[in-house]
Amino acid sequence: MDDAEQVTESKSAQTRAKILDAAAHVLSVRGYAGLRLTDVAAEAEIQAPAIYYYYPSRDALIEEVMWAGIADMREHVTAALADLPDGTPPLDRLDTAVATHLRHALEISHYTTASIRNAGQVPLAIRKRQIREEERYGEVWRNLINELAREGQLRPELDLYIAQMLVLGSLNWAVEWWDPRRGSLEAVVANAQSVIRHGLAVAD
């Protein structure tokens, strides 16, 4: 590939990324029914017909955003857990996952917000790849809770699957109610860590 081809490919990748970023933002704010390609184009600062060069349809663009939101979250949380020192206690690993999930969903990524808010709105055909990614992300949380159980720190009356779904459900719902004018993100993280830690773990 010569220099001219590399420049063209780089510009194409940048434009594609701008379109995806714009679509994630519009989808997170306006939802599946409210997303218009003209709004995405305006945010990306391109002409609307140019979107079809990169995506064959509106739904294809939305499908990419929905998948990326969960894939990015999984990679972000997995990386944060991998950075912890060997031997980090299970409850501290859980705290890290809670904090990373919330900061990513509420502060870092429009993709994740869009995925969470629109999971119940988009047609199943668009959701299929996202669902597979959700299952992979769910495995991360299943392992965290299993670590607690193996260490004898999980409340014995809890069902592992139900506990996992309740934790993820409560964390995801934060994108609907949190308003930075009513409390800092750090306060949300600290409260979530306390509620989840004391809800799952046996009393000291």
Backbone bond lengths (Angstrom), bond angles and torsions (degrees), N, CA, C in turn:
res aa  C-N    CA-C-N  psi(-1)  N-CA   C-N-CA  omega(-1)  CA-C   N-CA-C  phi
1 M - - - 1.466 - - 1.526 109.41 -
2 D 1.348 116.46 124.53 1.453 118.97 -179.37 1.529 110.80 -81.51
3 D 1.368 115.49 176.71 1.462 120.20 -175.14 1.519 112.34 -61.22
4 A 1.335 116.68 -40.67 1.466 120.68 -178.95 1.521 111.16 -63.31
5 E 1.331 116.65 -40.73 1.467 120.72 179.21 1.527 110.15 -67.01
6 Q 1.338 116.58 -38.21 1.461 119.79 178.85 1.524 111.58 -64.79
7 V 1.332 116.31 -40.20 1.463 120.26 178.12 1.516 110.54 -64.15
8 T 1.343 116.55 -44.08 1.464 121.10 179.25 1.524 111.11 -61.68
9 E 1.341 116.22 -43.86 1.467 120.35 -179.66 1.522 110.27 -65.53
10 S 1.330 117.14 -39.19 1.460 121.17 179.33 1.524 111.00 -64.47
11 K 1.321 116.80 -43.71 1.464 120.37 178.43 1.518 111.04 -64.08
12 S 1.334 116.33 -38.56 1.458 120.72 178.57 1.528 110.92 -63.67
13 A 1.338 116.13 -42.96 1.459 120.16 178.66 1.523 111.21 -64.60
14 Q 1.323 116.39 -38.84 1.459 120.41 178.92 1.525 111.44 -65.28
15 T 1.338 116.04 -41.53 1.465 119.73 179.09 1.520 110.88 -65.87
16 R 1.325 116.19 -41.76 1.465 120.47 177.99 1.532 110.27 -60.19
17 A 1.339 116.14 -42.71 1.459 120.21 179.49 1.527 111.04 -65.05
18 K 1.324 117.13 -39.15 1.465 120.68 178.44 1.522 110.88 -63.19
19 I 1.321 116.43 -40.57 1.467 120.62 179.01 1.530 110.13 -64.22
20 L 1.333 116.34 -45.55 1.465 119.95 179.48 1.520 111.35 -62.74
21 D 1.326 116.78 -44.83 1.465 120.36 179.04 1.526 110.98 -59.58
22 A 1.324 115.16 -43.97 1.467 119.83 -179.68 1.522 110.92 -64.89
23 A 1.329 116.32 -42.48 1.464 120.14 179.97 1.524 110.86 -64.26
24 A 1.331 117.21 -39.34 1.462 120.68 178.77 1.519 110.37 -61.89
25 H 1.323 117.02 -42.38 1.455 120.19 -179.42 1.528 111.19 -67.10
26 V 1.318 116.73 -47.09 1.465 120.27 -179.28 1.527 110.57 -63.68
27 L 1.329 116.90 -42.01 1.466 120.82 -179.54 1.519 110.93 -65.55
28 S 1.339 117.40 -37.77 1.462 120.19 -179.61 1.520 111.82 -67.48
29 V 1.328 116.76 -28.03 1.464 120.72 -176.72 1.527 111.80 -94.15
30 R 1.318 117.29 -43.56 1.469 121.31 -171.25 1.526 114.23 -103.94
31 G 1.320 117.59 -13.34 1.453 119.61 178.45 1.512 112.94 80.87
32 Y 1.344 114.14 173.22 1.464 120.54 -176.73 1.521 111.85 -60.45
33 A 1.321 116.66 -48.31 1.468 120.07 -176.59 1.525 111.64 -66.79
34 G 1.340 116.70 -29.39 1.456 119.85 -174.90 1.514 115.32 -92.11
35 L 1.333 116.96 -4.36 1.460 118.58 -178.30 1.520 110.68 -76.34
36 R 1.322 116.13 122.48 1.460 122.65 174.86 1.523 108.46 -117.07
37 L 1.310 115.65 139.49 1.461 119.28 -178.88 1.524 111.72 -64.25
38 T 1.314 117.19 -27.85 1.464 119.10 176.77 1.523 111.14 -64.74
39 D 1.329 116.53 -36.10 1.462 120.18 177.53 1.534 110.79 -69.74
40 V 1.333 115.87 -39.80 1.465 119.90 177.26 1.525 110.07 -62.49
41 A 1.326 116.12 -44.19 1.463 120.47 -179.46 1.522 111.05 -63.15
42 A 1.318 116.35 -41.49 1.468 119.85 -179.97 1.521 110.56 -62.78
43 E 1.335 116.76 -42.11 1.470 120.44 179.59 1.517 110.88 -66.82
44 A 1.342 116.39 -36.64 1.471 120.92 -179.28 1.528 112.26 -82.47
45 E 1.339 115.49 -7.36 1.467 122.19 -179.93 1.528 111.74 60.59
46 I 1.339 114.19 47.42 1.456 121.05 174.24 1.524 107.99 -135.19
47 Q 1.328 116.73 173.40 1.449 121.59 174.21 1.529 109.20 -81.72
48 A 1.324 116.89 139.28 1.467 120.80 -175.72 1.528 113.95 -54.27
49 P 1.351 120.11 -42.42 1.471 118.90 -179.77 1.528 113.81 -59.81
50 A 1.342 116.83 -22.94 1.464 119.90 -179.01 1.523 111.74 -65.24
51 I 1.327 116.63 -24.07 1.471 119.86 179.99 1.529 110.45 -60.14
52 Y 1.323 117.03 -35.93 1.456 120.78 -176.67 1.527 112.76 -69.47
53 Y 1.314 117.09 -14.02 1.465 119.64 174.12 1.529 109.80 -69.67
54 Y 1.342 116.42 -29.49 1.454 121.35 -176.03 1.529 113.19 -103.41
55 Y 1.327 115.76 -29.47 1.470 120.99 -178.59 1.527 109.03 -135.04
56 P 1.328 116.85 130.58 1.458 119.35 -175.50 1.524 114.76 -70.57
57 S 1.335 117.01 -17.18 1.465 119.81 -177.11 1.520 110.34 -158.75
58 R 1.311 114.75 165.93 1.467 121.22 174.18 1.513 110.88 -58.32
59 D 1.334 116.78 -45.02 1.460 120.15 -177.71 1.530 112.12 -66.29
60 A 1.333 117.25 -33.02 1.466 119.99 177.88 1.522 110.49 -64.86
61 L 1.313 116.56 -38.39 1.465 121.43 176.98 1.529 110.29 -66.25
62 I 1.307 117.15 -45.54 1.462 121.38 179.86 1.534 110.48 -63.91
63 E 1.328 116.67 -39.90 1.462 121.01 179.62 1.531 110.72 -59.40
64 E 1.331 116.24 -40.56 1.464 120.46 179.51 1.525 111.06 -65.45
65 V 1.327 116.66 -41.64 1.467 120.59 178.68 1.531 110.47 -64.49
66 M 1.320 116.98 -45.17 1.460 120.99 -177.18 1.527 111.21 -61.92
67 W 1.329 116.73 -41.64 1.459 120.23 178.43 1.527 110.75 -68.35
68 A 1.336 116.44 -46.06 1.461 120.65 -176.16 1.528 111.65 -61.73
69 G 1.324 117.66 -34.70 1.451 120.26 -178.70 1.514 112.87 -59.68
70 I 1.322 117.08 -42.91 1.457 120.53 -179.52 1.528 111.13 -80.03
71 A 1.335 117.37 -38.78 1.464 120.72 179.10 1.519 110.63 -61.65
72 D 1.327 116.63 -42.45 1.461 121.29 179.60 1.524 110.70 -65.44
73 M 1.324 116.81 -41.04 1.464 120.84 177.96 1.525 110.30 -61.96
74 R 1.314 116.62 -46.62 1.470 120.10 -179.09 1.530 110.68 -59.99
75 E 1.318 116.69 -45.52 1.463 120.01 -179.55 1.529 111.10 -63.96
76 H 1.325 116.58 -38.54 1.460 121.60 -178.25 1.526 110.64 -65.88
77 V 1.332 116.89 -47.29 1.467 120.97 -179.64 1.526 110.61 -68.18
78 T 1.311 116.97 -42.04 1.464 120.99 179.13 1.525 110.86 -60.34
79 A 1.330 116.71 -41.86 1.468 120.54 179.69 1.527 111.19 -65.57
80 A 1.335 116.59 -40.52 1.461 120.43 179.22 1.525 110.60 -63.09
81 L 1.320 117.25 -40.70 1.463 120.87 178.62 1.531 111.07 -68.02
82 A 1.329 116.13 -38.28 1.467 120.41 -179.54 1.525 111.70 -66.64
83 D 1.332 116.70 -26.89 1.465 120.94 -179.65 1.532 113.14 -77.62
84 L 1.323 117.25 -12.56 1.465 119.95 -179.78 1.532 110.26 -70.68
85 P 1.315 117.70 147.95 1.473 120.19 178.41 1.528 111.15 -62.51
86 D 1.312 115.64 150.19 1.469 120.13 174.15 1.522 109.36 -57.08
87 G 1.315 115.35 139.42 1.455 119.56 178.27 1.515 114.56 85.99
88 T 1.342 117.60 6.04 1.463 119.56 176.72 1.530 109.05 -59.36
89 P 1.336 118.44 129.24 1.475 120.30 -178.15 1.529 112.31 -58.63
90 P 1.330 117.21 147.57 1.462 121.15 -178.33 1.526 114.31 -54.14
91 L 1.326 117.84 -38.85 1.460 119.93 -179.95 1.529 111.68 -66.81
92 D 1.326 116.79 -34.68 1.462 120.01 177.28 1.526 110.72 -71.77
93 R 1.320 116.98 -34.95 1.462 120.49 175.55 1.534 109.94 -65.24
94 L 1.317 115.91 -39.39 1.458 120.54 177.28 1.530 110.61 -63.39
95 D 1.326 116.68 -43.96 1.465 120.69 177.14 1.528 111.19 -57.47
96 T 1.321 116.17 -42.00 1.469 120.80 179.80 1.521 110.79 -63.13
97 A 1.325 116.64 -43.69 1.460 120.33 179.93 1.522 111.27 -64.21
98 V 1.319 117.26 -41.63 1.464 121.51 178.69 1.524 110.36 -61.20
99 A 1.324 116.43 -49.08 1.465 120.68 -178.57 1.521 111.34 -63.21
100 T 1.319 116.89 -43.06 1.467 120.80 -177.71 1.524 110.79 -66.55
101 H 1.314 117.14 -43.12 1.465 121.37 178.50 1.527 110.44 -59.42
102 L 1.309 117.06 -50.05 1.465 120.18 -176.41 1.524 111.88 -66.01
103 R 1.315 117.46 -44.12 1.466 119.09 179.99 1.522 110.89 -63.85
104 H 1.314 116.36 -38.05 1.458 119.81 -179.92 1.530 110.71 -67.31
105 A 1.320 116.28 -45.96 1.465 120.38 -176.98 1.525 112.41 -70.02
106 L 1.325 117.46 -37.93 1.460 120.74 -171.47 1.518 114.02 -95.64
107 E 1.309 117.72 -20.23 1.460 119.31 -171.41 1.526 113.70 -127.93
108 I 1.308 117.55 -31.36 1.464 119.89 -168.71 1.520 113.38 -98.98
109 S 1.323 117.94 -44.22 1.463 119.36 -164.90 1.525 114.40 -125.48
110 H 1.337 116.62 116.81 1.465 121.04 169.64 1.527 110.30 -66.10
111 Y 1.322 116.54 -27.88 1.464 120.33 -179.12 1.528 110.15 -61.22
112 T 1.325 115.75 -48.24 1.463 119.51 -178.65 1.521 111.31 -65.18
113 T 1.331 116.56 -42.17 1.468 119.54 177.89 1.519 110.39 -60.57
114 A 1.329 116.28 -43.69 1.466 120.73 179.26 1.525 110.86 -61.70
115 S 1.327 117.08 -42.88 1.465 121.14 -178.63 1.522 111.57 -63.40
116 I 1.332 115.51 -44.58 1.459 119.67 -177.72 1.523 110.85 -68.30
117 R 1.322 116.83 -47.18 1.460 120.56 -175.39 1.521 113.32 -67.28
118 N 1.315 117.90 -27.47 1.461 120.40 -172.44 1.522 113.90 -108.73
119 A 1.322 116.74 5.14 1.463 119.59 -177.57 1.529 112.20 -57.81
120 G 1.332 116.79 -34.16 1.460 119.81 -179.12 1.515 113.94 -92.36
121 Q 1.335 117.55 2.34 1.463 121.04 -176.07 1.523 113.65 -106.56
122 V 1.323 116.65 -33.23 1.459 119.22 -173.44 1.526 110.85 -80.43
123 P 1.335 117.74 152.71 1.472 120.92 177.38 1.528 111.16 -62.52
124 L 1.317 115.95 155.10 1.458 121.23 -177.74 1.524 111.74 -58.11
125 A 1.325 117.58 -35.64 1.468 120.65 -179.20 1.521 111.09 -58.45
126 I 1.315 117.01 -33.96 1.461 121.55 178.58 1.519 110.40 -79.77
127 R 1.312 117.15 -27.79 1.466 122.34 -174.29 1.527 114.11 -82.24
128 K 1.342 118.54 -16.16 1.465 120.24 -168.71 1.527 112.82 -57.77
129 R 1.325 117.07 -48.23 1.466 119.24 -178.73 1.524 110.22 -68.90
130 Q 1.316 117.26 -35.75 1.456 121.21 177.10 1.525 110.48 -63.69
131 I 1.325 117.22 -41.55 1.463 121.27 -179.63 1.524 110.46 -60.58
132 R 1.332 116.92 -42.81 1.471 119.58 178.15 1.526 110.64 -62.10
133 E 1.318 116.31 -38.87 1.468 119.90 178.76 1.529 110.66 -69.75
134 E 1.319 117.57 -36.77 1.466 120.89 176.09 1.528 110.63 -61.28
135 E 1.313 116.64 -37.58 1.459 120.21 178.41 1.523 110.69 -64.92
136 R 1.325 116.55 -39.51 1.468 120.64 177.61 1.534 110.01 -65.89
137 Y 1.322 116.62 -41.14 1.467 119.88 179.12 1.532 110.33 -68.72
138 G 1.314 116.56 -38.05 1.456 120.11 176.81 1.516 111.91 -59.03
139 E 1.325 116.43 -32.63 1.465 120.35 178.84 1.534 111.17 -63.71
140 V 1.327 116.63 -34.32 1.464 120.51 176.82 1.527 109.87 -59.74
141 W 1.331 116.51 -46.57 1.469 120.74 -178.79 1.519 111.62 -73.07
142 R 1.314 116.66 -33.02 1.467 119.37 176.34 1.532 109.83 -62.11
143 N 1.327 116.33 -40.98 1.467 119.80 178.74 1.529 111.42 -65.39
144 L 1.327 116.69 -39.69 1.467 119.87 179.18 1.527 111.37 -61.33
145 I 1.325 115.81 -44.20 1.464 119.48 -178.88 1.531 111.06 -72.53
146 N 1.338 115.85 -34.63 1.469 118.81 175.79 1.522 111.44 -64.27
147 E 1.347 116.35 -34.47 1.465 119.74 177.00 1.529 110.35 -60.96
148 L 1.327 115.96 -41.81 1.467 119.67 176.75 1.529 110.58 -60.78
149 A 1.337 115.52 -44.46 1.470 119.92 -178.53 1.522 110.90 -63.18
150 R 1.334 116.95 -43.15 1.468 119.90 -178.90 1.526 112.17 -63.73
151 E 1.327 116.16 -31.20 1.457 120.47 179.31 1.535 112.60 -86.24
152 G 1.337 116.67 3.47 1.453 120.65 -179.57 1.519 113.27 71.36
153 Q 1.349 116.84 21.92 1.459 120.73 -176.22 1.529 113.13 -102.85
154 L 1.331 117.74 -6.09 1.459 120.53 179.88 1.523 109.93 -88.28
155 R 1.319 115.91 136.16 1.464 119.38 177.78 1.532 109.09 -54.77
156 P 1.316 118.03 129.50 1.474 121.05 -172.58 1.528 113.62 -65.31
157 E 1.340 117.61 -23.55 1.459 119.57 -177.77 1.524 113.20 -80.37
158 L 1.332 117.66 -6.93 1.460 120.79 -174.72 1.526 111.81 -84.27
159 D 1.316 115.24 139.88 1.461 122.55 170.37 1.527 106.97 -87.83
160 L 1.325 117.53 129.31 1.464 121.52 -173.73 1.525 112.09 -59.04
161 Y 1.315 116.55 -45.90 1.461 119.92 -177.01 1.527 111.18 -67.43
162 I 1.329 116.63 -46.11 1.464 120.21 -179.82 1.524 110.19 -62.09
163 A 1.322 116.79 -42.10 1.466 120.42 179.20 1.522 110.45 -61.26
164 Q 1.330 116.47 -44.14 1.468 121.04 179.38 1.525 111.24 -60.01
165 M 1.328 117.02 -46.17 1.457 120.67 -176.99 1.526 111.65 -68.64
166 L 1.325 116.93 -36.04 1.461 119.64 177.59 1.525 111.47 -66.87
167 V 1.322 116.48 -40.50 1.468 120.23 178.40 1.520 110.39 -63.45
168 L 1.324 117.21 -51.23 1.468 120.10 -178.85 1.523 111.27 -64.05
169 G 1.322 116.53 -38.84 1.462 119.63 179.28 1.517 112.17 -61.78
170 S 1.327 116.10 -42.87 1.466 119.23 -179.42 1.523 111.02 -68.30
171 L 1.320 117.87 -38.85 1.460 120.77 178.40 1.530 111.06 -65.72
172 N 1.308 116.51 -43.86 1.470 120.04 -179.24 1.524 111.87 -65.48
173 W 1.308 116.75 -34.54 1.471 119.77 -176.71 1.522 112.15 -66.50
174 A 1.309 116.46 -18.70 1.468 119.81 -179.64 1.531 111.89 -59.32
175 V 1.343 117.80 -27.30 1.473 118.67 -179.99 1.524 111.22 -66.72
176 E 1.333 117.74 -18.72 1.454 121.13 -178.19 1.531 112.83 -88.45
177 W 1.322 116.65 -30.90 1.474 117.51 -172.65 1.517 114.63 -112.23
178 W 1.333 117.85 -20.36 1.459 117.50 -173.85 1.521 111.73 -70.85
179 D 1.302 115.56 133.40 1.456 123.52 176.25 1.523 107.33 -132.36
180 P 1.337 118.16 117.26 1.468 119.89 -176.42 1.523 113.71 -59.17
181 R 1.336 116.87 -16.96 1.471 119.08 178.25 1.526 111.43 -75.68
182 R 1.318 117.44 -15.93 1.463 120.83 -177.78 1.524 112.85 -104.24
183 G 1.300 116.85 -3.85 1.463 119.42 -179.65 1.510 110.45 167.52
184 S 1.315 116.12 148.08 1.461 120.58 -176.87 1.525 111.30 -72.96
185 L 1.310 114.72 159.03 1.457 120.13 174.79 1.523 110.43 -62.83
186 E 1.323 116.54 -36.80 1.468 119.74 178.83 1.531 111.06 -60.81
187 A 1.337 116.72 -37.03 1.467 119.97 178.31 1.523 110.43 -66.90
188 V 1.330 116.71 -39.57 1.464 120.39 177.60 1.523 110.02 -61.99
189 V 1.330 116.12 -46.29 1.465 120.67 -179.68 1.528 110.52 -60.91
190 A 1.325 117.08 -48.03 1.469 120.71 -177.80 1.522 111.55 -62.25
191 N 1.335 117.01 -41.77 1.459 120.40 178.82 1.525 111.39 -66.24
192 A 1.314 116.36 -42.83 1.465 119.92 179.45 1.520 110.85 -62.92
193 Q 1.327 116.44 -44.06 1.462 119.32 178.94 1.522 111.16 -60.15
194 S 1.322 117.12 -42.38 1.459 120.51 -178.77 1.524 111.16 -66.32
195 V 1.341 116.65 -47.44 1.470 120.74 -178.94 1.527 110.88 -61.38
196 I 1.339 117.15 -45.42 1.453 120.65 -176.64 1.520 111.21 -71.86
197 R 1.317 116.83 -43.29 1.466 120.78 179.28 1.528 110.96 -59.32
198 H 1.333 116.95 -49.08 1.462 119.82 -177.14 1.527 112.27 -76.85
199 G 1.335 116.00 -21.83 1.454 118.67 177.56 1.515 112.99 -77.40
200 L 1.332 116.81 -29.80 1.468 120.10 -176.82 1.526 113.53 -96.92
201 A 1.320 116.22 -36.17 1.455 119.36 -169.70 1.525 112.62 -89.69
202 V 1.319 114.61 149.03 1.462 119.82 174.91 1.523 108.05 -66.29
203 A 1.318 116.51 152.96 1.477 121.14 -179.63 1.524 109.10 -65.91
204 D 1.336 114.42 142.36 1.481 119.64 177.82 1.516 110.86 -64.99
